[in-house]
Amino acid sequence: MKLRKEILEIVKSSTGIRRELARQLDLSDASISRILRENKENGEFTKVVAVKSIANKLNMPESVILE
């Protein structure tokens, strides 16, 4: 699993979501940028806390965040 492309683009352009992910995952801005570029299978953004944060910020169900 990894972030869907359309969700990835939204997260890339939203500083609020990026800050929340950095806080929730205890990562730096540089790490968040790297993870977004890589969007690896079963990466950091597939963790439950990351999926919940993204879904909450986008007001979307968790089921549409990952592919």
The first five atom37 places (N, CA, C, CB, O) and aatype in JSON, in Angstrom:
{
  "aatype": [12, 11, 10, 1, 11, 6, 9, 10, 6, 9, 19, 11, 15, 15, 16, 7, 9, 1, 1, 6, 10, 0, 1, 5, 10, 3, 10, 15, 3, 0, 15, 9, 15, 1, 9, 10, 1, 6, 2, 11, 6, 2, 7, 6, 13, 16, 11, 19, 19, 0, 19, 11, 15, 9, 0, 2, 11, 10, 2, 12, 14, 6, 15, 19, 9, 10, 6],
  "atom_mask": [
    [1, 1, 1, 1, 1],
    [1, 1, 1, 1, 1],
    [1, 1, 1, 1, 1],
    [1, 1, 1, 1, 1],
    [1, 1, 1, 1, 1],
    [1, 1, 1, 1, 1],
    [1, 1, 1, 1, 1],
    [1, 1, 1, 1, 1],
    [1, 1, 1, 1, 1],
    [1, 1, 1, 1, 1],
    [1, 1, 1, 1, 1],
    [1, 1, 1, 1, 1],
    [1, 1, 1, 1, 1],
    [1, 1, 1, 1, 1],
    [1, 1, 1, 1, 1],
    [1, 1, 1, 0, 1],
    [1, 1, 1, 1, 1],
    [1, 1, 1, 1, 1],
    [1, 1, 1, 1, 1],
    [1, 1, 1, 1, 1],
    [1, 1, 1, 1, 1],
    [1, 1, 1, 1, 1],
    [1, 1, 1, 1, 1],
    [1, 1, 1, 1, 1],
    [1, 1, 1, 1, 1],
    [1, 1, 1, 1, 1],
    [1, 1, 1, 1, 1],
    [1, 1, 1, 1, 1],
    [1, 1, 1, 1, 1],
    [1, 1, 1, 1, 1],
    [1, 1, 1, 1, 1],
    [1, 1, 1, 1, 1],
    [1, 1, 1, 1, 1],
    [1, 1, 1, 1, 1],
    [1, 1, 1, 1, 1],
    [1, 1, 1, 1, 1],
    [1, 1, 1, 1, 1],
    [1, 1, 1, 1, 1],
    [1, 1, 1, 1, 1],
    [1, 1, 1, 1, 1],
    [1, 1, 1, 1, 1],
    [1, 1, 1, 1, 1],
    [1, 1, 1, 0, 1],
    [1, 1, 1, 1, 1],
    [1, 1, 1, 1, 1],
    [1, 1, 1, 1, 1],
    [1, 1, 1, 1, 1],
    [1, 1, 1, 1, 1],
    [1, 1, 1, 1, 1],
    [1, 1, 1, 1, 1],
    [1, 1, 1, 1, 1],
    [1, 1, 1, 1, 1],
    [1, 1, 1, 1, 1],
    [1, 1, 1, 1, 1],
    [1, 1, 1, 1, 1],
    [1, 1, 1, 1, 1],
    [1, 1, 1, 1, 1],
    [1, 1, 1, 1, 1],
    [1, 1, 1, 1, 1],
    [1, 1, 1, 1, 1],
    [1, 1, 1, 1, 1],
    [1, 1, 1, 1, 1],
    [1, 1, 1, 1, 1],
    [1, 1, 1, 1, 1],
    [1, 1, 1, 1, 1],
    [1, 1, 1, 1, 1],
    [1, 1, 1, 1, 1]
  ],
  "atom_positions": [
    [[0.83, -1.18, 0.0], [0.0, 0.0, 0.0], [0.87, 1.24, 0.0], [-0.94, 0.0, 1.2], [1.97, 1.26, 0.56]],
    [[0.35, 2.27, -0.64], [1.01, 3.57, -0.63], [-0.05, 4.63, -0.88], [2.15, 3.65, -1.69], [-1.2, 4.32, -1.2]],
    [[0.34, 5.9, -0.73], [-0.62, 6.98, -0.93], [-1.09, 7.01, -2.38], [-0.01, 8.32, -0.54], [-0.3, 6.81, -3.3]],
    [[-2.37, 7.26, -2.58], [-2.89, 7.44, -3.94], [-2.26, 8.69, -4.53], [-4.45, 7.53, -3.95], [-1.92, 9.63, -3.8]],
    [[-2.1, 8.71, -5.83], [-1.43, 9.83, -6.5], [-2.12, 11.16, -6.23], [-1.37, 9.58, -8.0], [-1.45, 12.16, -5.98]],
    [[-3.47, 11.17, -6.29], [-4.18, 12.44, -6.07], [-4.04, 12.92, -4.63], [-5.66, 12.28, -6.42], [-3.98, 14.13, -4.39]],
    [[-3.98, 12.0, -3.68], [-3.78, 12.36, -2.27], [-2.34, 12.85, -2.08], [-4.07, 11.14, -1.33], [-2.11, 13.83, -1.36]],
    [[-1.4, 12.19, -2.71], [0.0, 12.58, -2.64], [0.19, 14.03, -3.1], [0.86, 11.63, -3.49], [0.9, 14.8, -2.45]],
    [[-0.44, 14.39, -4.2], [-0.33, 15.76, -4.72], [-0.92, 16.78, -3.76], [-1.02, 15.87, -6.08], [-0.38, 17.87, -3.58]],
    [[-2.04, 16.42, -3.13], [-2.65, 17.33, -2.15], [-1.73, 17.52, -0.95], [-4.02, 16.79, -1.69], [-1.54, 18.64, -0.48]],
    [[-1.17, 16.43, -0.46], [-0.28, 16.5, 0.7], [0.97, 17.31, 0.36], [0.12, 15.08, 1.17], [1.44, 18.11, 1.17]],
    [[1.51, 17.11, -0.83], [2.7, 17.87, -1.25], [2.46, 19.37, -1.22], [3.13, 17.45, -2.66], [3.36, 20.14, -0.87]],
    [[1.25, 19.79, -1.57], [0.96, 21.23, -1.67], [0.39, 21.83, -0.38], [0.0, 21.47, -2.79], [0.17, 23.04, -0.33]],
    [[0.15, 21.02, 0.63], [-0.45, 21.52, 1.87], [0.55, 21.55, 3.02], [-1.66, 20.67, 2.26], [0.92, 20.51, 3.56]],
    [[0.97, 22.75, 3.38], [1.92, 22.86, 4.5], [1.28, 22.42, 5.81], [2.43, 24.3, 4.63], [1.97, 21.89, 6.69]],
    [[-0.02, 22.63, 5.96], [-0.7, 22.21, 7.18], [-0.66, 20.71, 7.38], [0.0, 0.0, 0.0], [-0.39, 20.23, 8.48]],
    [[-0.93, 19.97, 6.32], [-0.89, 18.51, 6.41], [0.54, 18.04, 6.63], [-1.48, 17.86, 5.13], [0.79, 17.13, 7.43]],
    [[1.48, 18.65, 5.94], [2.89, 18.25, 6.1], [3.36, 18.49, 7.53], [3.78, 19.03, 5.11], [4.07, 17.66, 8.1]],
    [[2.98, 19.63, 8.1], [3.37, 19.92, 9.5], [2.75, 18.91, 10.46], [2.93, 21.35, 9.89], [3.41, 18.43, 11.38]],
    [[1.48, 18.59, 10.23], [0.81, 17.61, 11.09], [1.48, 16.25, 10.99], [-0.68, 17.51, 10.72], [1.67, 15.58, 12.01]],
    [[1.83, 15.83, 9.79], [2.53, 14.55, 9.61], [3.89, 14.57, 10.3], [2.7, 14.22, 8.12], [4.28, 13.59, 10.94]],
    [[4.62, 15.66, 10.16], [5.93, 15.78, 10.81], [5.78, 15.67, 12.32], [6.61, 17.12, 10.43], [6.59, 15.01, 12.98]],
    [[4.76, 16.3, 12.86], [4.52, 16.25, 14.3], [4.09, 14.85, 14.74], [3.45, 17.28, 14.7], [4.62, 14.31, 15.71]],
    [[3.15, 14.26, 14.03], [2.63, 12.94, 14.41], [3.68, 11.84, 14.28], [1.43, 12.6, 13.55], [3.73, 10.92, 15.1]],
    [[4.51, 11.94, 13.26], [5.51, 10.89, 13.0], [6.89, 11.22, 13.56], [5.64, 10.65, 11.52], [7.82, 10.43, 13.45]],
    [[7.01, 12.42, 14.18], [8.27, 12.89, 14.75], [9.38, 12.89, 13.69], [8.69, 12.02, 15.95], [10.44, 12.3, 13.88]],
    [[9.1, 13.56, 12.57], [10.03, 13.65, 11.46], [10.3, 15.11, 11.1], [9.5, 12.89, 10.23], [9.49, 15.99, 11.41]],
    [[11.42, 15.37, 10.46], [11.76, 16.72, 10.02], [11.06, 17.03, 8.69], [13.28, 16.88, 9.87], [10.54, 16.14, 8.03]],
    [[11.06, 18.31, 8.33], [10.51, 18.73, 7.03], [11.22, 18.03, 5.88], [10.61, 20.25, 6.86], [10.6, 17.6, 4.91]],
    [[12.54, 17.91, 6.02], [13.33, 17.26, 4.97], [12.91, 15.79, 4.81], [14.83, 17.36, 5.28], [12.82, 15.28, 3.7]],
    [[12.68, 15.12, 5.93], [12.24, 13.72, 5.87], [10.87, 13.59, 5.23], [12.22, 13.11, 7.27], [10.63, 12.68, 4.44]],
    [[9.96, 14.51, 5.57], [8.63, 14.5, 4.98], [8.74, 14.67, 3.46], [7.74, 15.61, 5.59], [8.09, 13.95, 2.7]],
    [[9.56, 15.6, 3.02], [9.76, 15.83, 1.58], [10.3, 14.58, 0.89], [10.71, 17.01, 1.35], [9.85, 14.21, -0.2]],
    [[11.27, 13.93, 1.51], [11.87, 12.71, 0.94], [10.83, 11.6, 0.85], [13.06, 12.25, 1.8], [10.73, 10.92, -0.18]],
    [[10.06, 11.42, 1.89], [9.04, 10.37, 1.91], [7.99, 10.63, 0.85], [8.39, 10.27, 3.3], [7.51, 9.7, 0.2]],
    [[7.62, 11.9, 0.66], [6.64, 12.25, -0.38], [7.2, 11.95, -1.77], [6.26, 13.73, -0.28], [6.48, 11.45, -2.64]],
    [[8.47, 12.25, -1.99], [9.09, 11.97, -3.29], [9.12, 10.47, -3.57], [10.53, 12.54, -3.35], [8.83, 10.04, -4.69]],
    [[9.47, 9.69, -2.55], [9.62, 8.25, -2.74], [8.28, 7.52, -2.78], [10.47, 7.68, -1.62], [8.09, 6.63, -3.61]],
    [[7.35, 7.9, -1.91], [6.04, 7.25, -1.8], [6.16, 5.73, -1.9], [5.09, 7.78, -2.89], [5.52, 5.09, -2.74]],
    [[6.99, 5.16, -1.04], [7.28, 3.72, -1.06], [6.09, 2.88, -0.6], [8.48, 3.41, -0.18], [5.25, 3.33, 0.19]],
    [[6.03, 1.66, -1.12], [5.07, 0.67, -0.63], [5.32, 0.46, 0.88], [5.2, -0.68, -1.42], [6.46, 0.29, 1.3]],
    [[4.26, 0.48, 1.66], [4.33, 0.27, 3.11], [5.31, 1.22, 3.8], [4.74, -1.17, 3.4], [5.99, 0.85, 4.76]],
    [[5.37, 2.45, 3.3], [6.24, 3.48, 3.87], [5.63, 4.16, 5.08], [0.0, 0.0, 0.0], [4.6, 3.73, 5.61]],
    [[6.27, 5.24, 5.5], [5.85, 5.98, 6.69], [4.4, 6.45, 6.62], [6.75, 7.17, 6.9], [3.7, 6.46, 7.63]],
    [[3.95, 6.84, 5.44], [2.61, 7.4, 5.32], [1.52, 6.34, 5.26], [2.53, 8.26, 4.1], [0.34, 6.67, 5.13]],
    [[1.89, 5.07, 5.34], [0.88, 4.02, 5.42], [0.61, 3.62, 6.87], [1.32, 2.78, 4.61], [-0.24, 2.78, 7.14]],
    [[1.33, 4.23, 7.8], [1.08, 3.97, 9.22], [-0.29, 4.51, 9.59], [2.19, 4.61, 10.12], [-0.75, 5.5, 9.02]],
    [[-0.93, 3.86, 10.53], [-2.29, 4.23, 10.93], [-2.37, 5.7, 11.32], [-2.75, 3.35, 12.1], [-3.3, 6.4, 10.91]],
    [[-1.42, 6.18, 12.09], [-1.46, 7.57, 12.55], [-1.37, 8.54, 11.36], [-0.31, 7.84, 13.54], [-2.03, 9.58, 11.38]],
    [[-0.58, 8.21, 10.36], [-0.46, 9.08, 9.18], [-1.75, 9.07, 8.36], [0.73, 8.63, 8.31], [-2.22, 10.12, 7.93]],
    [[-2.3, 7.9, 8.14], [-3.54, 7.79, 7.37], [-4.67, 8.54, 8.07], [-3.94, 6.3, 7.16], [-5.44, 9.25, 7.43]],
    [[-4.77, 8.38, 9.39], [-5.8, 9.08, 10.16], [-5.61, 10.59, 10.07], [-5.79, 8.63, 11.63], [-6.59, 11.33, 9.91]],
    [[-4.38, 11.07, 10.18], [-4.1, 12.5, 10.11], [-4.48, 13.08, 8.75], [-2.63, 12.78, 10.39], [-5.12, 14.13, 8.67]],
    [[-4.07, 12.39, 7.68], [-4.37, 12.86, 6.33], [-5.88, 12.86, 6.1], [-3.67, 11.98, 5.27], [-6.43, 13.84, 5.59]],
    [[-6.54, 11.78, 6.47], [-7.99, 11.68, 6.28], [-8.72, 12.77, 7.06], [-8.5, 10.3, 6.72], [-9.67, 13.37, 6.55]],
    [[-8.28, 13.03, 8.27], [-8.9, 14.05, 9.1], [-8.72, 15.44, 8.49], [-8.29, 14.02, 10.51], [-9.68, 16.21, 8.41]],
    [[-7.51, 15.76, 8.05], [-7.24, 17.08, 7.46], [-8.0, 17.28, 6.16], [-5.74, 17.25, 7.21], [-8.42, 18.4, 5.85]],
    [[-8.18, 16.22, 5.39], [-8.87, 16.32, 4.1], [-10.37, 16.07, 4.22], [-8.27, 15.34, 3.11], [-11.11, 16.2, 3.25]],
    [[-10.81, 15.71, 5.43], [-12.22, 15.39, 5.65], [-12.71, 14.31, 4.68], [-13.08, 16.66, 5.5], [-13.75, 14.45, 4.04]],
    [[-11.91, 13.25, 4.6], [-12.2, 12.11, 3.72], [-12.14, 10.84, 4.55], [-11.2, 12.05, 2.52], [-11.48, 10.8, 5.59]],
    [[-12.82, 9.79, 4.09], [-12.68, 8.5, 4.8], [-11.27, 7.93, 4.61], [-13.74, 7.49, 4.29], [-10.64, 8.13, 3.57]],
    [[-10.81, 7.23, 5.6], [-9.47, 6.63, 5.55], [-9.33, 5.68, 4.37], [-9.17, 5.88, 6.84], [-8.23, 5.5, 3.85]],
    [[-10.4, 5.06, 3.96], [-10.36, 4.06, 2.88], [-9.95, 4.63, 1.53], [-11.7, 3.4, 2.76], [-9.58, 3.86, 0.64]],
    [[-10.01, 5.95, 1.34], [-9.65, 6.52, 0.03], [-8.23, 7.08, 0.01], [-10.64, 7.63, -0.33], [-7.8, 7.61, -1.02]],
    [[-7.51, 6.98, 1.08], [-6.17, 7.56, 1.19], [-5.11, 6.68, 0.51], [-5.8, 7.78, 2.66], [-4.21, 7.19, -0.15]],
    [[-5.23, 5.39, 0.68], [-4.21, 4.46, 0.18], [-4.7, 3.68, -1.04], [-3.79, 3.49, 1.27], [-5.9, 3.51, -1.25]],
    [[-3.73, 3.22, -1.84], [-4.05, 2.33, -2.98], [-3.34, 1.02, -2.79], [-3.64, 2.97, -4.35], [-3.47, 0.12, -3.62]]
  ]
}
